[in-house]
Amino acid sequence: MISENCSIDEFVETVKEREPWEVIAIAIDEATQADRMFIRTHPHTGKALICGQTYSRHLKQLINYLRFTVKPKRPKSIAYLLYMTHWGSPEPAHPDPFTVPRPDTVH
């Protein structure tokens, strides 16, 4: 795993210079490993809960922000703040078709 401490901050610090599609692929692998760690650990200790569920959830949120660039219900979530800091932009990725000026088509 990239983050041995199951820290989303540590993960982002490691991959922040990569392209979004690369980050998505790495985050998918990282989330899978974190989920497997949680499933294989019995009884579920504090570290397994943090690493398995919380870390995996943060990674999956980051993946969704990178894929779809949608503003979340809770814009103060750690995954969203990290996304906006390193990959996001204040403008929407897909402009609203009603606000984009149309070229003149009159001949």
C-alpha positions as CSV (number, residue, x, y, z in Angstrom):
1,M,0.0,0.0,0.0
2,I,1.1,3.5,-0.7
3,S,0.0,4.8,2.7
4,E,1.1,2.4,5.5
5,N,-0.7,4.6,8.0
6,C,-4.0,4.6,6.0
7,S,-3.9,8.3,5.6
8,I,-5.6,10.0,2.7
9,D,-3.3,13.0,3.2
10,E,-0.2,10.7,2.8
11,F,-1.7,9.1,-0.3
12,V,-2.5,12.4,-2.0
13,E,1.0,13.8,-1.1
14,T,2.5,10.8,-2.9
15,V,0.4,11.0,-6.1
16,K,-0.4,14.7,-6.4
17,E,2.0,15.2,-9.4
18,R,0.4,12.5,-11.5
19,E,-2.4,12.8,-14.0
20,P,-6.0,12.3,-12.8
21,W,-6.4,9.0,-14.7
22,E,-3.3,7.6,-13.1
23,V,-4.5,8.7,-9.6
24,I,-7.8,7.0,-10.2
25,A,-6.1,3.7,-11.1
26,I,-3.8,3.8,-8.1
27,A,-6.6,4.8,-5.8
28,I,-8.7,1.9,-7.0
29,D,-5.9,-0.5,-6.1
30,E,-5.3,1.2,-2.8
31,A,-9.0,1.1,-1.8
32,T,-9.1,-2.6,-2.8
33,Q,-6.2,-3.4,-0.6
34,A,-7.7,-1.4,2.3
35,D,-11.0,-3.3,2.0
36,R,-9.2,-6.6,1.9
37,M,-7.2,-5.7,5.0
38,F,-10.5,-5.0,6.8
39,I,-12.2,-8.2,5.7
40,R,-9.3,-10.4,6.6
41,T,-8.8,-8.9,10.1
42,H,-10.9,-10.5,12.8
43,P,-11.8,-9.2,15.3
44,H,-12.0,-5.7,13.8
45,T,-9.5,-3.7,15.7
46,G,-9.4,0.1,15.8
47,K,-6.6,0.2,13.1
48,A,-8.6,-2.2,10.9
49,L,-11.6,0.0,11.1
50,I,-9.7,3.2,10.4
51,C,-7.7,1.6,7.6
52,G,-10.4,-0.6,6.1
53,Q,-13.5,1.5,6.2
54,T,-12.5,5.2,6.7
55,Y,-9.4,5.2,4.4
56,S,-11.2,3.2,1.7
57,R,-14.2,5.5,1.9
58,H,-12.0,8.6,1.5
59,L,-10.2,7.0,-1.5
60,K,-13.5,6.1,-3.2
61,Q,-14.7,9.7,-2.7
62,L,-11.5,11.0,-4.2
63,I,-12.0,8.6,-7.2
64,N,-15.5,10.0,-7.7
65,Y,-14.4,13.6,-7.6
66,L,-11.6,12.8,-10.1
67,R,-14.0,11.0,-12.5
68,F,-17.1,13.2,-12.4
69,T,-15.9,16.6,-11.0
70,V,-19.2,17.0,-9.1
71,K,-19.4,19.2,-6.0
72,P,-20.4,17.0,-3.0
73,K,-23.2,17.6,-0.5
74,R,-20.5,18.1,2.1
75,P,-17.9,20.4,0.5
76,K,-15.8,20.4,3.6
77,S,-15.0,16.7,3.5
78,I,-11.3,15.9,3.6
79,A,-11.3,14.1,0.2
80,Y,-13.0,17.0,-1.5
81,L,-10.7,19.5,0.0
82,L,-7.7,17.5,-1.2
83,Y,-9.2,17.1,-4.6
84,M,-9.8,20.8,-5.0
85,T,-6.3,21.6,-3.7
86,H,-4.4,19.4,-6.2
87,W,-6.7,18.7,-9.2
88,G,-9.9,20.6,-9.0
89,S,-10.8,23.9,-10.5
90,P,-13.5,26.4,-9.5
91,E,-15.1,26.2,-12.9
92,P,-17.3,23.2,-13.7
93,A,-15.7,20.7,-16.0
94,H,-18.8,20.7,-18.3
95,P,-20.2,24.1,-18.9
96,D,-23.9,24.7,-18.7
97,P,-25.3,24.6,-22.3
98,F,-27.7,27.5,-21.5
99,T,-24.8,29.9,-20.5
100,V,-22.4,29.2,-23.4
101,P,-22.6,31.9,-26.0
102,R,-23.7,30.6,-29.4
103,P,-21.9,31.7,-32.6
104,D,-23.9,33.8,-34.9
105,T,-25.5,31.6,-37.6
106,V,-27.2,34.4,-39.5
107,H,-25.9,34.6,-43.1
